[in-house]
Amino acid sequence: MAKQPPVIDERIEFRGTSFLRGMTSESLRELRKVIVLQDGTGDERLAVLIPYGHYMLLQKAAGS
């Protein structure tokens, strides 16, 4: 059985790529949700933006 990745946050928000244009260093510092960026035309999921603390939890879980 494959090892499941840790669940780091259940607060997921889906946004279009234009969401990134409004991001500043301050808004990134205040980020508390997991943001899934998707293409607005076909809703293709392109990337995930997570707070740095969440990233570090994933690294720890991965053994890095």
mmCIF file as gemmi writes it, N, C-alpha and C atoms, coordinates in Angstrom:
data_model
loop_
_atom_site.group_PDB
_atom_site.id
_atom_site.type_symbol
_atom_site.label_atom_id
_atom_site.label_alt_id
_atom_site.label_comp_id
_atom_site.label_asym_id
_atom_site.label_entity_id
_atom_site.label_seq_id
_atom_site.pdbx_PDB_ins_code
_atom_site.Cartn_x
_atom_site.Cartn_y
_atom_site.Cartn_z
_atom_site.occupancy
_atom_site.B_iso_or_equiv
_atom_site.pdbx_formal_charge
_atom_site.auth_seq_id
_atom_site.auth_asym_id
_atom_site.pdbx_PDB_model_num
ATOM 1 N N . MET Axp A 1 ? 0.855 -1.177 0 1 0 ? 1 A 1
ATOM 2 C CA . MET Axp A 1 ? 0 0 0 1 0 ? 1 A 1
ATOM 3 C C . MET Axp A 1 ? 0.902 1.243 0 1 0 ? 1 A 1
ATOM 4 N N . ALA Axp A 2 ? 0.591 2.213 -0.861 1 0 ? 2 A 1
ATOM 5 C CA . ALA Axp A 2 ? 1.382 3.438 -0.962 1 0 ? 2 A 1
ATOM 6 C C . ALA Axp A 2 ? 1.154 4.314 0.262 1 0 ? 2 A 1
ATOM 7 N N . LYS Axp A 3 ? 2.228 4.958 0.677 1 0 ? 3 A 1
ATOM 8 C CA . LYS Axp A 3 ? 2.138 5.887 1.808 1 0 ? 3 A 1
ATOM 9 C C . LYS Axp A 3 ? 1.383 7.137 1.366 1 0 ? 3 A 1
ATOM 10 N N . GLN Axp A 4 ? 0.385 7.525 2.13 1 0 ? 4 A 1
ATOM 11 C CA . GLN Axp A 4 ? -0.411 8.699 1.802 1 0 ? 4 A 1
ATOM 12 C C . GLN Axp A 4 ? 0.3 9.966 2.279 1 0 ? 4 A 1
ATOM 13 N N . PRO Axp A 5 ? 0.232 11.048 1.492 1 0 ? 5 A 1
ATOM 14 C CA . PRO Axp A 5 ? 0.84 12.307 1.931 1 0 ? 5 A 1
ATOM 15 C C . PRO Axp A 5 ? 0.064 12.868 3.122 1 0 ? 5 A 1
ATOM 16 N N . PRO Axp A 6 ? 0.733 13.617 3.974 1 0 ? 6 A 1
ATOM 17 C CA . PRO Axp A 6 ? 0.028 14.192 5.121 1 0 ? 6 A 1
ATOM 18 C C . PRO Axp A 6 ? -0.987 15.237 4.675 1 0 ? 6 A 1
ATOM 19 N N . VAL Axp A 7 ? -2.079 15.328 5.38 1 0 ? 7 A 1
ATOM 20 C CA . VAL Axp A 7 ? -3.062 16.378 5.129 1 0 ? 7 A 1
ATOM 21 C C . VAL Axp A 7 ? -2.599 17.585 5.929 1 0 ? 7 A 1
ATOM 22 N N . ILE Axp A 8 ? -2.24 18.66 5.235 1 0 ? 8 A 1
ATOM 23 C CA . ILE Axp A 8 ? -1.689 19.816 5.925 1 0 ? 8 A 1
ATOM 24 C C . ILE Axp A 8 ? -2.719 20.89 6.204 1 0 ? 8 A 1
ATOM 25 N N . ASP Axp A 9 ? -3.765 20.909 5.432 1 0 ? 9 A 1
ATOM 26 C CA . ASP Axp A 9 ? -4.803 21.919 5.647 1 0 ? 9 A 1
ATOM 27 C C . ASP Axp A 9 ? -5.996 21.577 4.774 1 0 ? 9 A 1
ATOM 28 N N . GLU Axp A 10 ? -7.162 21.653 5.341 1 0 ? 10 A 1
ATOM 29 C CA . GLU Axp A 10 ? -8.359 21.351 4.568 1 0 ? 10 A 1
ATOM 30 C C . GLU Axp A 10 ? -8.992 22.602 3.97 1 0 ? 10 A 1
ATOM 31 N N . ARG Axp A 11 ? -8.425 23.763 4.262 1 0 ? 11 A 1
ATOM 32 C CA . ARG Axp A 11 ? -8.963 25.019 3.715 1 0 ? 11 A 1
ATOM 33 C C . ARG Axp A 11 ? -8.358 25.245 2.333 1 0 ? 11 A 1
ATOM 34 N N . ILE Axp A 12 ? -9.016 24.743 1.32 1 0 ? 12 A 1
ATOM 35 C CA . ILE Axp A 12 ? -8.531 24.862 -0.052 1 0 ? 12 A 1
ATOM 36 C C . ILE Axp A 12 ? -9.424 25.838 -0.797 1 0 ? 12 A 1
ATOM 37 N N . GLU Axp A 13 ? -8.775 26.714 -1.543 1 0 ? 13 A 1
ATOM 38 C CA . GLU Axp A 13 ? -9.5 27.702 -2.335 1 0 ? 13 A 1
ATOM 39 C C . GLU Axp A 13 ? -9.029 27.594 -3.778 1 0 ? 13 A 1
ATOM 40 N N . PHE Axp A 14 ? -9.944 27.556 -4.716 1 0 ? 14 A 1
ATOM 41 C CA . PHE Axp A 14 ? -9.612 27.475 -6.138 1 0 ? 14 A 1
ATOM 42 C C . PHE Axp A 14 ? -9.669 28.881 -6.727 1 0 ? 14 A 1
ATOM 43 N N . ARG Axp A 15 ? -8.585 29.273 -7.417 1 0 ? 15 A 1
ATOM 44 C CA . ARG Axp A 15 ? -8.487 30.611 -7.998 1 0 ? 15 A 1
ATOM 45 C C . ARG Axp A 15 ? -7.944 30.53 -9.404 1 0 ? 15 A 1
ATOM 46 N N . GLY Axp A 16 ? -8.276 31.531 -10.19 1 0 ? 16 A 1
ATOM 47 C CA . GLY Axp A 16 ? -7.702 31.663 -11.527 1 0 ? 16 A 1
ATOM 48 C C . GLY Axp A 16 ? -6.3 32.246 -11.439 1 0 ? 16 A 1
ATOM 49 N N . THR Axp A 17 ? -5.573 32.163 -12.528 1 0 ? 17 A 1
ATOM 50 C CA . THR Axp A 17 ? -4.197 32.645 -12.524 1 0 ? 17 A 1
ATOM 51 C C . THR Axp A 17 ? -4.102 34.152 -12.307 1 0 ? 17 A 1
ATOM 52 N N . SER Axp A 18 ? -5.154 34.892 -12.604 1 0 ? 18 A 1
ATOM 53 C CA . SER Axp A 18 ? -5.12 36.341 -12.387 1 0 ? 18 A 1
ATOM 54 C C . SER Axp A 18 ? -5.005 36.685 -10.898 1 0 ? 18 A 1
ATOM 55 N N . PHE Axp A 19 ? -5.331 35.751 -10.038 1 0 ? 19 A 1
ATOM 56 C CA . PHE Axp A 19 ? -5.185 35.937 -8.586 1 0 ? 19 A 1
ATOM 57 C C . PHE Axp A 19 ? -3.745 36.313 -8.229 1 0 ? 19 A 1
ATOM 58 N N . LEU Axp A 20 ? -2.788 35.768 -8.964 1 0 ? 20 A 1
ATOM 59 C CA . LEU Axp A 20 ? -1.379 36.019 -8.666 1 0 ? 20 A 1
ATOM 60 C C . LEU Axp A 20 ? -0.989 37.479 -8.87 1 0 ? 20 A 1
ATOM 61 N N . ARG Axp A 21 ? -1.648 38.161 -9.782 1 0 ? 21 A 1
ATOM 62 C CA . ARG Axp A 21 ? -1.303 39.565 -10.046 1 0 ? 21 A 1
ATOM 63 C C . ARG Axp A 21 ? -1.509 40.447 -8.834 1 0 ? 21 A 1
ATOM 64 N N . GLY Axp A 22 ? -2.461 40.108 -7.992 1 0 ? 22 A 1
ATOM 65 C CA . GLY Axp A 22 ? -2.746 40.904 -6.806 1 0 ? 22 A 1
ATOM 66 C C . GLY Axp A 22 ? -1.916 40.537 -5.593 1 0 ? 22 A 1
ATOM 67 N N . MET Axp A 23 ? -1.047 39.54 -5.733 1 0 ? 23 A 1
ATOM 68 C CA . MET Axp A 23 ? -0.251 39.097 -4.595 1 0 ? 23 A 1
ATOM 69 C C . MET Axp A 23 ? 0.924 40.048 -4.346 1 0 ? 23 A 1
ATOM 70 N N . THR Axp A 24 ? 1.13 40.373 -3.084 1 0 ? 24 A 1
ATOM 71 C CA . THR Axp A 24 ? 2.274 41.179 -2.656 1 0 ? 24 A 1
ATOM 72 C C . THR Axp A 24 ? 3.019 40.385 -1.598 1 0 ? 24 A 1
ATOM 73 N N . SER Axp A 25 ? 4.162 40.879 -1.182 1 0 ? 25 A 1
ATOM 74 C CA . SER Axp A 25 ? 4.887 40.184 -0.12 1 0 ? 25 A 1
ATOM 75 C C . SER Axp A 25 ? 4.049 40.137 1.157 1 0 ? 25 A 1
ATOM 76 N N . GLU Axp A 26 ? 3.272 41.183 1.404 1 0 ? 26 A 1
ATOM 77 C CA . GLU Axp A 26 ? 2.411 41.206 2.59 1 0 ? 26 A 1
ATOM 78 C C . GLU Axp A 26 ? 1.295 40.168 2.494 1 0 ? 26 A 1
ATOM 79 N N . SER Axp A 27 ? 0.65 40.076 1.332 1 0 ? 27 A 1
ATOM 80 C CA . SER Axp A 27 ? -0.437 39.101 1.19 1 0 ? 27 A 1
ATOM 81 C C . SER Axp A 27 ? 0.103 37.666 1.234 1 0 ? 27 A 1
ATOM 82 N N . LEU Axp A 28 ? 1.311 37.463 0.725 1 0 ? 28 A 1
ATOM 83 C CA . LEU Axp A 28 ? 1.925 36.137 0.837 1 0 ? 28 A 1
ATOM 84 C C . LEU Axp A 28 ? 2.242 35.8 2.294 1 0 ? 28 A 1
ATOM 85 N N . ARG Axp A 29 ? 2.696 36.79 3.036 1 0 ? 29 A 1
ATOM 86 C CA . ARG Axp A 29 ? 3.005 36.591 4.461 1 0 ? 29 A 1
ATOM 87 C C . ARG Axp A 29 ? 1.751 36.202 5.242 1 0 ? 29 A 1
ATOM 88 N N . GLU Axp A 30 ? 0.62 36.735 4.84 1 0 ? 30 A 1
ATOM 89 C CA . GLU Axp A 30 ? -0.643 36.498 5.548 1 0 ? 30 A 1
ATOM 90 C C . GLU Axp A 30 ? -1.402 35.278 5.028 1 0 ? 30 A 1
ATOM 91 N N . LEU Axp A 31 ? -0.884 34.609 3.997 1 0 ? 31 A 1
ATOM 92 C CA . LEU Axp A 31 ? -1.554 33.463 3.398 1 0 ? 31 A 1
ATOM 93 C C . LEU Axp A 31 ? -1.746 32.353 4.431 1 0 ? 31 A 1
ATOM 94 N N . ARG Axp A 32 ? -2.973 31.914 4.594 1 0 ? 32 A 1
ATOM 95 C CA . ARG Axp A 32 ? -3.287 30.861 5.565 1 0 ? 32 A 1
ATOM 96 C C . ARG Axp A 32 ? -3.975 29.663 4.929 1 0 ? 32 A 1
ATOM 97 N N . LYS Axp A 33 ? -4.324 29.786 3.636 1 0 ? 33 A 1
ATOM 98 C CA . LYS Axp A 33 ? -5.043 28.73 2.942 1 0 ? 33 A 1
ATOM 99 C C . LYS Axp A 33 ? -4.15 28.094 1.891 1 0 ? 33 A 1
ATOM 100 N N . VAL Axp A 34 ? -4.573 26.957 1.422 1 0 ? 34 A 1
ATOM 101 C CA . VAL Axp A 34 ? -3.964 26.325 0.265 1 0 ? 34 A 1
ATOM 102 C C . VAL Axp A 34 ? -4.732 26.836 -0.95 1 0 ? 34 A 1
ATOM 103 N N . ILE Axp A 35 ? -4.016 27.416 -1.897 1 0 ? 35 A 1
ATOM 104 C CA . ILE Axp A 35 ? -4.627 27.973 -3.095 1 0 ? 35 A 1
ATOM 105 C C . ILE Axp A 35 ? -4.288 27.069 -4.281 1 0 ? 35 A 1
ATOM 106 N N . VAL Axp A 36 ? -5.308 26.586 -4.958 1 0 ? 36 A 1
ATOM 107 C CA . VAL Axp A 36 ? -5.117 25.819 -6.183 1 0 ? 36 A 1
ATOM 108 C C . VAL Axp A 36 ? -5.359 26.781 -7.339 1 0 ? 36 A 1
ATOM 109 N N . LEU Axp A 37 ? -4.328 26.989 -8.141 1 0 ? 37 A 1
ATOM 110 C CA . LEU Axp A 37 ? -4.434 27.886 -9.29 1 0 ? 37 A 1
ATOM 111 C C . LEU Axp A 37 ? -4.86 27.074 -10.5 1 0 ? 37 A 1
ATOM 112 N N . GLN Axp A 38 ? -5.861 27.593 -11.195 1 0 ? 38 A 1
ATOM 113 C CA . GLN Axp A 38 ? -6.36 26.864 -12.354 1 0 ? 38 A 1
ATOM 114 C C . GLN Axp A 38 ? -6.592 27.802 -13.521 1 0 ? 38 A 1
ATOM 115 N N . ASP Axp A 39 ? -6.543 27.2 -14.687 1 0 ? 39 A 1
ATOM 116 C CA . ASP Axp A 39 ? -6.806 27.921 -15.919 1 0 ? 39 A 1
ATOM 117 C C . ASP Axp A 39 ? -8.295 28.218 -15.975 1 0 ? 39 A 1
ATOM 118 N N . GLY Axp A 40 ? -8.644 29.481 -16.117 1 0 ? 40 A 1
ATOM 119 C CA . GLY Axp A 40 ? -10.041 29.875 -16.091 1 0 ? 40 A 1
ATOM 120 C C . GLY Axp A 40 ? -10.859 29.367 -17.26 1 0 ? 40 A 1
ATOM 121 N N . THR Axp A 41 ? -10.217 29.061 -18.378 1 0 ? 41 A 1
ATOM 122 C CA . THR Axp A 41 ? -10.983 28.644 -19.549 1 0 ? 41 A 1
ATOM 123 C C . THR Axp A 41 ? -11.463 27.2 -19.449 1 0 ? 41 A 1
ATOM 124 N N . GLY Axp A 42 ? -10.637 26.332 -18.894 1 0 ? 42 A 1
ATOM 125 C CA . GLY Axp A 42 ? -11.028 24.927 -18.839 1 0 ? 42 A 1
ATOM 126 C C . GLY Axp A 42 ? -10.949 24.349 -17.445 1 0 ? 42 A 1
ATOM 127 N N . ASP Axp A 43 ? -10.696 25.194 -16.473 1 0 ? 43 A 1
ATOM 128 C CA . ASP Axp A 43 ? -10.547 24.767 -15.088 1 0 ? 43 A 1
ATOM 129 C C . ASP Axp A 43 ? -9.471 23.701 -14.909 1 0 ? 43 A 1
ATOM 130 N N . GLU Axp A 44 ? -8.453 23.725 -15.778 1 0 ? 44 A 1
ATOM 131 C CA . GLU Axp A 44 ? -7.326 22.815 -15.623 1 0 ? 44 A 1
ATOM 132 C C . GLU Axp A 44 ? -6.487 23.289 -14.438 1 0 ? 44 A 1
ATOM 133 N N . ARG Axp A 45 ? -6.206 22.424 -13.505 1 0 ? 45 A 1
ATOM 134 C CA . ARG Axp A 45 ? -5.406 22.787 -12.335 1 0 ? 45 A 1
ATOM 135 C C . ARG Axp A 45 ? -3.945 22.854 -12.739 1 0 ? 45 A 1
ATOM 136 N N . LEU Axp A 46 ? -3.312 23.992 -12.4 1 0 ? 46 A 1
ATOM 137 C CA . LEU Axp A 46 ? -1.962 24.264 -12.868 1 0 ? 46 A 1
ATOM 138 C C . LEU Axp A 46 ? -0.904 24.21 -11.772 1 0 ? 46 A 1
ATOM 139 N N . ALA Axp A 47 ? -1.244 24.688 -10.588 1 0 ? 47 A 1
ATOM 140 C CA . ALA Axp A 47 ? -0.239 24.797 -9.526 1 0 ? 47 A 1
ATOM 141 C C . ALA Axp A 47 ? -0.943 24.92 -8.175 1 0 ? 47 A 1
ATOM 142 N N . VAL Axp A 48 ? -0.148 24.74 -7.122 1 0 ? 48 A 1
ATOM 143 C CA . VAL Axp A 48 ? -0.655 24.888 -5.763 1 0 ? 48 A 1
ATOM 144 C C . VAL Axp A 48 ? 0.25 25.858 -5.021 1 0 ? 48 A 1
ATOM 145 N N . LEU Axp A 49 ? -0.357 26.814 -4.362 1 0 ? 49 A 1
ATOM 146 C CA . LEU Axp A 49 ? 0.361 27.798 -3.566 1 0 ? 49 A 1
ATOM 147 C C . LEU Axp A 49 ? 0.042 27.508 -2.104 1 0 ? 49 A 1
ATOM 148 N N . ILE Axp A 50 ? 1.081 27.244 -1.31 1 0 ? 50 A 1
ATOM 149 C CA . ILE Axp A 50 ? 0.875 26.932 0.104 1 0 ? 50 A 1
ATOM 150 C C . ILE Axp A 50 ? 1.753 27.827 0.96 1 0 ? 50 A 1
ATOM 151 N N . PRO Axp A 51 ? 1.334 28.086 2.193 1 0 ? 51 A 1
ATOM 152 C CA . PRO Axp A 51 ? 2.187 28.85 3.096 1 0 ? 51 A 1
ATOM 153 C C . PRO Axp A 51 ? 3.499 28.088 3.352 1 0 ? 51 A 1
ATOM 154 N N . TYR Axp A 52 ? 4.545 28.81 3.631 1 0 ? 52 A 1
ATOM 155 C CA . TYR Axp A 52 ? 5.865 28.209 3.821 1 0 ? 52 A 1
ATOM 156 C C . TYR Axp A 52 ? 5.865 27.195 4.965 1 0 ? 52 A 1
ATOM 157 N N . GLY Axp A 53 ? 5.133 27.473 6.024 1 0 ? 53 A 1
ATOM 158 C CA . GLY Axp A 53 ? 5.064 26.531 7.147 1 0 ? 53 A 1
ATOM 159 C C . GLY Axp A 53 ? 4.483 25.192 6.718 1 0 ? 53 A 1
ATOM 160 N N . HIS Axp A 54 ? 3.515 25.221 5.823 1 0 ? 54 A 1
ATOM 161 C CA . HIS Axp A 54 ? 2.936 23.987 5.296 1 0 ? 54 A 1
ATOM 162 C C . HIS Axp A 54 ? 3.984 23.229 4.479 1 0 ? 54 A 1
ATOM 163 N N . TYR Axp A 55 ? 4.748 23.972 3.694 1 0 ? 55 A 1
ATOM 164 C CA . TYR Axp A 55 ? 5.809 23.367 2.892 1 0 ? 55 A 1
ATOM 165 C C . TYR Axp A 55 ? 6.816 22.654 3.787 1 0 ? 55 A 1
ATOM 166 N N . MET Axp A 56 ? 7.186 23.296 4.878 1 0 ? 56 A 1
ATOM 167 C CA . MET Axp A 56 ? 8.152 22.685 5.785 1 0 ? 56 A 1
ATOM 168 C C . MET Axp A 56 ? 7.591 21.412 6.428 1 0 ? 56 A 1
ATOM 169 N N . LEU Axp A 57 ? 6.289 21.389 6.719 1 0 ? 57 A 1
ATOM 170 C CA . LEU Axp A 57 ? 5.669 20.169 7.243 1 0 ? 57 A 1
ATOM 171 C C . LEU Axp A 57 ? 5.756 19.031 6.212 1 0 ? 57 A 1
ATOM 172 N N . LEU Axp A 58 ? 5.538 19.364 4.951 1 0 ? 58 A 1
ATOM 173 C CA . LEU Axp A 58 ? 5.639 18.353 3.909 1 0 ? 58 A 1
ATOM 174 C C . LEU Axp A 58 ? 7.078 17.827 3.799 1 0 ? 58 A 1
ATOM 175 N N . GLN Axp A 59 ? 8.042 18.73 3.9 1 0 ? 59 A 1
ATOM 176 C CA . GLN Axp A 59 ? 9.451 18.316 3.843 1 0 ? 59 A 1
ATOM 177 C C . GLN Axp A 59 ? 9.787 17.387 5.007 1 0 ? 59 A 1
ATOM 178 N N . LYS Axp A 60 ? 9.316 17.725 6.176 1 0 ? 60 A 1
ATOM 179 C CA . LYS Axp A 60 ? 9.568 16.892 7.362 1 0 ? 60 A 1
ATOM 180 C C . LYS Axp A 60 ? 8.923 15.521 7.184 1 0 ? 60 A 1
ATOM 181 N N . ALA Axp A 61 ? 7.693 15.491 6.687 1 0 ? 61 A 1
ATOM 182 C CA . ALA Axp A 61 ? 6.99 14.225 6.473 1 0 ? 61 A 1
ATOM 183 C C . ALA Axp A 61 ? 7.69 13.369 5.416 1 0 ? 61 A 1
ATOM 184 N N . ALA Axp A 62 ? 8.322 14.03 4.451 1 0 ? 62 A 1
ATOM 185 C CA . ALA Axp A 62 ? 9.023 13.317 3.387 1 0 ? 62 A 1
ATOM 186 C C . ALA Axp A 62 ? 10.406 12.838 3.835 1 0 ? 62 A 1
ATOM 187 N N . GLY Axp A 63 ? 10.823 13.292 5.012 1 0 ? 63 A 1
ATOM 188 C CA . GLY Axp A 63 ? 12.122 12.885 5.525 1 0 ? 63 A 1
ATOM 189 C C . GLY Axp A 63 ? 13.283 13.696 5.005 1 0 ? 63 A 1
ATOM 190 N N . SER Axp A 64 ? 12.995 14.877 4.456 1 0 ? 64 A 1
ATOM 191 C CA . SER Axp A 64 ? 14.069 15.736 3.925 1 0 ? 64 A 1
ATOM 192 C C . SER Axp A 64 ? 14.61 16.657 4.985 1 0 ? 64 A 1
